[in-house]
Amino acid sequence: MKKLSKYVAERVKDPEFKREYEKLGDEFNVFEALLKARAKAKMSQVQVAEKFKTSQANIARLESGRVSPNIATLQRYARAIGAELKIEFVHNRDAKAS
């Protein structure tokens, strides 16, 4: 995780990258959450794949953002790492509901 954080910290100095990164912020949050959850479970991609009943390559694609997972996939991932999927809405103090 530190390598990714360091990479992003360096790249956001580029205004174009920063603009695009911020547009995709919510998606990046999902993929970062997958990586953090797997790290907390102390599992490798291979171990998750075995529990998930898929290949390590599919787990890598899921965690890298090359695929957009649906809720059922996220639930299966959570079960594979011994976790529970929790989705919540966090209100932005600056935004008003329309």
C-alpha positions as CSV (number, residue, x, y, z in Angstrom):
1,M,0.0,0.0,0.0
2,K,2.8,2.4,0.7
3,K,4.1,2.1,-2.9
4,L,0.7,3.0,-4.3
5,S,0.3,5.9,-1.9
6,K,3.8,7.2,-2.7
7,Y,3.1,6.9,-6.5
8,V,-0.2,8.7,-6.2
9,A,1.4,11.4,-4.0
10,E,4.0,12.0,-6.7
11,R,1.6,11.9,-9.6
12,V,-1.0,14.3,-8.2
13,K,1.5,17.1,-8.6
14,D,0.6,16.9,-12.3
15,P,-2.6,19.0,-12.6
16,E,-4.1,16.8,-15.4
17,F,-3.5,13.6,-13.4
18,K,-4.9,15.2,-10.3
19,R,-8.1,16.3,-12.1
20,E,-8.6,12.8,-13.6
21,Y,-7.8,11.1,-10.3
22,E,-10.3,13.3,-8.4
23,K,-13.0,12.4,-11.0
24,L,-12.4,8.7,-10.2
25,G,-12.0,9.2,-6.5
26,D,-15.0,7.0,-5.5
27,E,-13.8,4.2,-7.7
28,F,-10.3,4.4,-6.4
29,N,-11.8,4.2,-2.8
30,V,-13.4,0.9,-3.7
31,F,-10.2,-0.7,-5.0
32,E,-8.1,0.7,-2.1
33,A,-10.6,-0.8,0.3
34,L,-10.2,-4.2,-1.4
35,L,-6.4,-4.0,-1.0
36,K,-6.6,-2.8,2.7
37,A,-9.2,-5.5,3.6
38,R,-7.0,-8.3,2.1
39,A,-3.9,-6.9,3.9
40,K,-5.9,-6.8,7.1
41,A,-6.9,-10.5,6.5
42,K,-3.2,-11.3,6.0
43,M,-4.0,-13.1,2.8
44,S,-2.3,-13.3,-0.6
45,Q,-4.2,-13.0,-3.9
46,V,-3.7,-16.7,-4.4
47,Q,-5.3,-17.5,-1.0
48,V,-8.3,-15.2,-1.8
49,A,-8.6,-16.7,-5.2
50,E,-8.8,-20.2,-3.7
51,K,-11.6,-19.2,-1.3
52,F,-13.3,-17.1,-4.0
53,K,-13.1,-20.1,-6.4
54,T,-11.4,-18.2,-9.1
55,S,-7.9,-17.5,-10.4
56,Q,-5.3,-15.2,-8.9
57,A,-5.3,-13.2,-12.2
58,N,-9.1,-12.5,-11.6
59,I,-8.4,-11.2,-8.1
60,A,-5.6,-9.1,-9.5
61,R,-7.9,-7.6,-12.1
62,L,-10.6,-6.9,-9.4
63,E,-8.1,-5.2,-7.1
64,S,-6.5,-3.2,-9.8
65,G,-9.7,-1.6,-11.1
66,R,-9.6,-3.2,-14.5
67,V,-13.1,-4.5,-13.8
68,S,-16.0,-2.8,-12.1
69,P,-17.4,-5.2,-9.5
70,N,-21.0,-5.5,-8.7
71,I,-22.3,-5.9,-5.2
72,A,-22.5,-9.7,-5.4
73,T,-18.8,-9.8,-6.4
74,L,-17.9,-7.6,-3.5
75,Q,-19.9,-9.8,-1.1
76,R,-18.1,-12.9,-2.4
77,Y,-14.7,-11.1,-2.0
78,A,-15.7,-10.2,1.6
79,R,-16.6,-13.7,2.5
80,A,-13.4,-15.0,0.9
81,I,-11.3,-12.8,3.2
82,G,-13.5,-13.5,6.3
83,A,-15.1,-10.1,6.3
84,E,-18.6,-8.6,5.9
85,L,-19.4,-6.1,3.1
86,K,-20.7,-2.8,4.5
87,I,-21.8,0.0,2.2
88,E,-22.6,3.4,3.7
89,F,-23.5,6.8,2.5
90,V,-21.5,9.6,4.0
91,H,-23.0,13.1,3.6
92,N,-20.7,15.8,2.4
93,R,-21.1,18.8,4.7
94,D,-20.7,21.2,1.7
95,A,-23.2,19.4,-0.6
96,K,-27.0,19.9,-0.3
97,A,-29.5,17.3,-1.4
98,S,-31.4,18.5,-4.5
